[in-house]
Amino acid sequence: MLSDTSHAIDTPQQSARGGTRKTAAWSGVFALSLAAFALIASEFLPVSLLTPIASNLAVTEGQAGQAISVSGFFAVITSLVIASVMGRADRKTMLLMLTGVMMISGTVVALAPNYATLMIGRALIGIVIGGFWSMSAATAMRLVSPSQVPRALSVLNGGNALATVVAAPLGSYLGALIGWRWTFFTVVPVALLVLVWLLVSLPRMPMEHGRAQISPLKLLRRPVVAIGMLGVGLFFMGQFTLFTYLRPYLEGSVRVNVETLSLLLLLIGVMGVFGTVVIGFVLSHAPRLVLVVIPALMALVGLALVFSAASLAVTATLLALWGFLATAAPVAWWTWLTRTLPDDTEAGGGLMVAVIQLAITAGAAFGGLLFDAYGFSTTFMVAAALLLLAAMTAAVPVWIAQR
């Protein structure tokens, strides 16, 4: 737990506006949850819109997939440098600025006349991703008392889970209804609502004087952290080597139409919500084992998808299991982080964001090259191999913790 949690804003009995702290704080937590929803929706809309984007901008589907890669690259850079660049700037001001950049990004992508402009818009959302996720958990922890932190983090991740449910299927549906450009623009009014809500609900949150700031990269000197981050990176790289190219796989190999595609993506998201509910119970009983079991099972699902294209029912079942596991896995890794680095959660969060986004970037880029050159079979088998390596790597910090 961060050492400034209990006195970063006001006294426990007093809010920034003179009422009870609890009322003001929870409004801010829910505003952060909506921000997470808008951000996740913006980040992964290209997954459900690769085909129309590629067709409209006259690029390959693999090139269109780099829209996720470029956002991941800029998220990595931002997550590592934002704390030192902004110094002791008020965290409320930083969050408001990042929300404004999110609005600009959605507008630039929607109006993009060519591929280069699209990439600029996606780079902007990458900056927001890196900045927001680096400070979101620590911010939520400052808004509530220590005993309420787990609930606050659950609410924050609820926006993530909801976006996972609706972003891909809704993006696919809206893309067919109003076009991919207007689909991207729908995030802008949501971001505007977030901006207003954060403005009125968050108190001032300056960095506390005397609080030493450790560089995220210095945490890698600790062997258990370095090995854990390698496991995180392999997991997300494997996941997005496959997940980024689900739409062309489903349309080209399983032969689904847009309506069925939307239903399949919705199925993945709904099962992801169930995954986040179940993972809380599982983590209370076998928290470390989850880090090994989930990527191992996802590797098996990835291999099975290679051979399931002839059967829509089998493919749908496998994708449901994929969604259940993939959405639960980040909760397990964030739990591991808070228990491994209880006094350096903000620095550890920045490091994990950088690792995750670098892995997403590498997975989407590598997957695009494989998909264009060799098709889905090779792409999915490589993804499965990466997930299996993630399981093997995660077993090391689990073994260390059990000694």
C-alpha positions in Angstrom: 0.0 0.0 0.0 1.2 3.5 -0.8 2.3 5.3 2.4 0.4 8.4 1.5 -3.0 6.7 1.1 -4.7 7.9 4.3 -3.7 11.6 4.1 -3.2 12.5 0.5 -6.3 14.6 0.2 -8.4 15.5 3.2 -9.0 14.2 6.7 -11.1 11.0 6.9 -14.1 13.0 8.1 -13.9 15.8 5.6 -14.1 16.0 1.9 -12.7 18.5 -0.5 -16.0 20.2 -0.5 -16.8 20.1 3.1 -19.0 17.0 3.3 -18.0 13.5 4.2 -14.9 12.2 2.5 -16.6 9.0 1.5 -19.3 10.6 -0.7 -16.8 12.8 -2.6 -14.2 10.0 -2.9 -16.6 7.4 -4.4 -17.8 9.8 -7.0 -14.2 10.2 -8.2 -13.7 6.5 -8.2 -16.7 6.0 -10.4 -15.4 8.8 -12.7 -12.1 6.9 -13.0 -14.1 3.7 -13.9 -15.9 5.5 -16.7 -12.5 6.9 -17.9 -11.2 3.3 -17.9 -14.2 2.2 -20.0 -13.7 4.9 -22.6 -9.9 4.2 -22.7 -10.2 0.5 -23.2 -12.9 1.0 -25.8 -10.6 3.4 -27.7 -7.6 1.1 -27.4 -9.2 -2.0 -28.8 -11.8 -0.7 -31.3 -9.4 -1.6 -34.2 -9.7 -5.3 -33.3 -13.3 -5.3 -34.5 -12.7 -2.9 -37.4 -9.6 -4.2 -39.0 -11.3 -5.2 -42.3 -13.1 -1.9 -43.0 -10.1 0.2 -41.9 -7.8 -1.8 -44.2 -10.3 -1.5 -47.1 -10.9 2.2 -46.7 -7.3 3.2 -46.3 -6.0 0.7 -49.0 -3.7 -1.2 -46.6 -3.4 -4.8 -45.6 -5.2 -6.2 -42.5 -1.7 -6.7 -41.0 -0.9 -3.1 -41.5 -4.2 -2.0 -40.0 -3.4 -4.1 -37.0 -0.4 -1.8 -36.3 -3.0 0.7 -35.1 -2.8 -1.2 -31.8 1.0 -1.6 -32.1 1.6 2.2 -32.3 -0.7 3.0 -29.4 1.1 0.4 -27.3 4.5 1.8 -28.2 3.6 5.3 -27.1 2.0 3.9 -23.9 5.3 2.2 -23.0 7.3 5.4 -23.4 4.7 7.5 -21.5 4.3 5.0 -18.6 8.1 5.1 -17.9 8.6 8.9 -18.1 5.4 10.5 -17.0 6.2 10.6 -13.3 9.6 12.3 -13.8 8.3 14.7 -16.5 5.3 15.8 -14.4 7.1 15.7 -11.1 4.9 16.9 -8.3 2.1 18.2 -10.6 -1.4 17.8 -9.3 -2.7 14.3 -10.3 -6.1 15.7 -10.9 -4.7 18.2 -13.5 -2.8 15.4 -15.2 -5.9 13.2 -15.5 -7.9 16.1 -16.9 -5.1 16.7 -19.5 -5.0 13.1 -20.5 -8.8 13.0 -20.9 -8.6 16.0 -23.3 -5.9 14.1 -25.3 -8.3 11.1 -25.5 -10.9 13.4 -27.1 -8.4 14.8 -29.6 -7.3 11.2 -30.5 -10.8 10.0 -31.3 -11.4 13.1 -33.5 -8.1 12.7 -35.4 -8.8 9.0 -36.1 -12.3 9.6 -37.2 -11.2 12.3 -39.7 -8.0 10.6 -40.8 -7.6 11.0 -44.6 -4.8 8.5 -44.8 -2.9 5.8 -42.9 -0.3 8.1 -41.5 -2.9 10.4 -39.9 -4.6 7.3 -38.4 -1.3 6.4 -36.8 -0.9 9.9 -35.3 -4.3 9.6 -33.7 -3.5 6.2 -32.4 -0.2 7.5 -31.0 -2.1 10.1 -29.0 -4.3 7.4 -27.4 -1.2 5.5 -26.5 0.0 8.5 -24.5 -3.3 8.5 -22.6 -3.1 4.8 -22.0 0.4 5.0 -20.5 -0.4 8.0 -18.4 -3.8 6.9 -17.1 -3.0 3.3 -16.1 0.3 4.3 -14.5 -1.5 6.5 -11.9 -5.1 5.1 -11.9 -4.7 2.5 -9.2 -2.6 4.8 -7.0 -5.1 7.6 -7.5 -8.0 5.3 -6.5 -6.1 4.3 -3.4 -5.8 8.0 -2.4 -9.5 8.6 -2.7 -10.6 6.1 0.0 -9.5 4.7 3.3 -7.2 1.7 3.4 -10.0 -0.7 4.2 -11.9 0.4 1.1 -9.0 0.1 -1.4 -10.0 -3.4 -2.7 -13.5 -2.2 -3.4 -12.2 0.9 -5.1 -9.9 -1.1 -7.3 -12.8 -3.4 -8.1 -14.9 -0.5 -9.2 -12.0 0.9 -11.3 -11.5 -2.4 -13.1 -15.3 -2.7 -13.6 -15.0 0.0 -16.3 -12.3 -2.2 -17.9 -14.5 -5.3 -17.8 -17.5 -3.5 -19.2 -15.5 -2.1 -22.1 -14.2 -5.6 -22.8 -17.9 -6.8 -23.0 -19.2 -4.1 -25.3 -16.3 -2.5 -27.2 -15.6 -5.3 -29.7 -19.2 -6.4 -30.6 -20.5 -2.8 -30.5 -17.6 -1.7 -32.6 -18.3 -4.4 -35.1 -22.0 -3.5 -35.2 -21.6 0.2 -35.4 -18.9 -0.2 -38.0 -21.4 -1.9 -40.3 -24.2 0.6 -39.4 -22.4 4.0 -39.4 -18.9 3.2 -40.6 -15.6 2.8 -38.8 -14.9 6.5 -38.6 -18.1 7.5 -36.7 -17.6 4.4 -34.5 -14.2 5.8 -33.3 -15.8 9.2 -32.8 -18.5 7.8 -30.4 -15.8 7.7 -27.8 -15.4 11.5 -27.9 -18.7 12.4 -26.1 -18.0 9.7 -23.5 -14.6 11.3 -22.9 -16.2 14.7 -22.6 -18.5 13.3 -19.9 -15.4 11.9 -18.1 -13.7 15.2 -18.3 -16.6 17.0 -16.6 -17.1 14.3 -14.0 -13.4 14.2 -13.0 -13.4 18.0 -12.8 -16.2 18.2 -10.3 -15.6 15.0 -8.3 -11.8 14.8 -7.8 -10.1 16.8 -5.1 -6.7 18.3 -5.6 -4.1 15.6 -5.4 -0.6 17.0 -5.3 2.3 14.6 -4.7 3.1 14.5 -1.0 6.4 16.3 0.0 9.0 14.0 1.3 7.8 11.0 -0.6 10.8 9.4 -2.4 10.0 8.4 -6.0 11.7 5.3 -7.2 12.3 4.8 -10.9 10.1 2.0 -12.3 13.1 0.4 -14.1 15.1 0.2 -10.9 12.5 -2.3 -9.6 13.9 -4.8 -12.2 16.9 -5.2 -10.0 14.8 -7.4 -7.8 14.9 -10.9 -9.3 11.3 -11.8 -8.4 10.1 -8.6 -10.0 12.1 -9.1 -13.1 10.9 -12.7 -13.6 7.3 -11.7 -12.8 7.4 -8.9 -15.4 8.8 -11.4 -18.0 5.9 -13.6 -17.3 3.5 -10.7 -17.7 5.1 -9.7 -21.0 5.0 -13.2 -22.5 1.4 -13.5 -21.5 0.2 -10.3 -23.1 2.4 -10.8 -26.2 0.9 -14.3 -26.7 -2.7 -13.0 -26.1 -2.5 -10.2 -28.6 -0.6 -12.2 -31.2 -3.8 -14.1 -31.5 -6.6 -11.7 -30.3 -5.7 -8.8 -32.7 -6.4 -11.0 -35.7 -9.6 -12.7 -34.6 -11.8 -10.8 -37.0 -10.0 -11.8 -40.2 -9.7 -15.3 -38.9 -13.5 -15.5 -38.2 -14.4 -13.9 -41.5 -11.9 -15.6 -43.7 -11.7 -19.1 -42.2 -14.8 -19.7 -40.1 -16.9 -17.7 -42.7 -19.0 -15.7 -40.3 -21.0 -12.7 -41.3 -21.0 -9.3 -39.5 -23.9 -10.3 -37.2 -22.4 -13.5 -36.2 -19.0 -11.8 -35.7 -20.6 -9.3 -33.3 -22.3 -12.1 -31.3 -19.0 -14.0 -31.0 -17.2 -10.9 -29.8 -20.0 -10.2 -27.4 -19.7 -13.8 -26.1 -16.0 -13.2 -25.4 -16.8 -10.1 -23.5 -19.7 -11.6 -21.4 -17.5 -14.5 -20.5 -14.8 -12.1 -19.5 -17.2 -10.5 -17.0 -17.8 -13.9 -15.5 -14.1 -14.4 -15.4 -13.5 -11.3 -13.3 -16.2 -12.4 -10.8 -14.8 -15.9 -10.5 -11.2 -14.8 -10.3 -11.8 -13.0 -7.0 -12.9 -16.2 -5.4 -10.1 -18.2 -6.9 -7.5 -15.7 -5.9 -8.6 -15.9 -2.2 -7.8 -19.7 -2.3 -4.9 -20.2 -4.8 -3.6 -16.8 -5.8 -0.2 -17.8 -7.2 -1.4 -21.0 -9.0 -3.7 -18.9 -11.1 -0.7 -17.1 -12.8 0.4 -20.5 -14.2 -2.9 -22.2 -15.0 -4.5 -19.3 -17.0 -1.8 -18.9 -19.7 -1.4 -22.7 -19.9 -5.1 -23.1 -20.6 -5.1 -20.2 -23.1 -2.3 -21.9 -25.0 -4.4 -25.0 -25.4 -7.4 -22.8 -26.6 -5.1 -21.2 -29.1 -4.0 -24.5 -30.5 -7.5 -25.8 -30.6 -8.7 -22.8 -32.6 -6.3 -23.8 -35.4 -8.3 -27.0 -36.0 -11.8 -25.7 -35.1 -12.5 -23.4 -38.1 -14.8 -26.0 -39.7 -17.2 -25.9 -36.8 -18.8 -22.6 -35.7 -20.1 -24.3 -32.5 -16.7 -25.5 -31.4 -15.1 -22.2 -32.3 -17.7 -20.3 -30.2 -17.0 -22.6 -27.2 -13.3 -22.0 -27.5 -13.7 -18.3 -27.8 -16.0 -18.2 -24.7 -13.3 -20.0 -22.7 -10.7 -17.6 -24.1 -12.7 -14.6 -22.9 -13.3 -16.1 -19.5 -9.5 -16.7 -19.0 -8.1 -13.6 -20.7 -10.1 -11.1 -18.7 -9.4 -12.7 -15.4 -5.6 -12.9 -15.9 -4.8 -9.2 -15.5 -6.6 -9.2 -12.1 -4.3 -12.0 -10.9 -1.2 -10.1 -12.1 -2.3 -6.8 -10.4 -2.9 -8.7 -7.2 0.6 -10.2 -7.5 2.0 -6.7 -8.0 0.3 -5.2 -4.9 1.5 -8.1 -2.7 5.1 -8.1 -4.2 5.5 -4.3 -4.1 3.2 -3.0 -1.3 5.4 0.1 -0.7 6.1 0.9 -4.4 2.7 0.3 -6.0 2.8 3.5 -8.2 6.3 2.7 -9.6 5.4 -0.9 -10.0 2.2 0.1 -11.7 4.1 2.2 -14.2 6.5 -0.7 -14.8 3.7 -3.2 -15.4 1.9 -0.8 -17.7 5.1 -0.4 -19.8 5.6 -4.2 -19.9 2.0 -4.9 -20.9 1.9 -2.2 -23.6 5.3 -3.3 -25.0 4.0 -6.8 -25.1 0.7 -5.8 -26.8 2.8 -3.8 -29.3 5.1 -6.7 -30.0 2.2 -9.2 -30.2 0.1 -7.1 -32.6 3.1 -6.3 -34.8 4.6 -9.8 -34.8 1.1 -11.3 -35.3 0.5 -9.0 -38.3 3.7 -10.1 -40.0 2.9 -13.7 -39.4 -0.8 -13.3 -40.5 0.2 -11.6 -43.7 3.0 -14.1 -44.5 1.7 -17.4 -43.3 -2.0 -17.1 -42.3 -3.8 -17.8 -39.1 -2.6 -21.3 -38.4 1.1 -20.3 -37.9 0.0 -17.1 -36.1 -2.2 -18.9 -33.6 0.4 -21.7 -33.0 3.1 -19.1 -32.2 0.7 -17.3 -29.9 0.1 -20.6 -28.1 3.8 -21.2 -27.7 4.2 -17.7 -26.1 1.4 -18.4 -23.7 3.0 -21.7 -22.7 6.3 -19.9 -22.1 4.3 -17.4 -19.9 3.0 -20.2 -17.8 6.5 -21.7 -17.3 7.9 -18.3 -16.4 5.2 -17.5 -14.0 5.9 -20.7 -12.2 9.3 -19.3 -11.0 8.0 -16.4 -8.8 5.3 -18.7 -7.6 7.9 -21.3 -6.5 10.0 -18.5 -4.9 7.0 -17.2 -2.9 6.2 -20.7 -1.7 9.7 -21.4 -0.4 
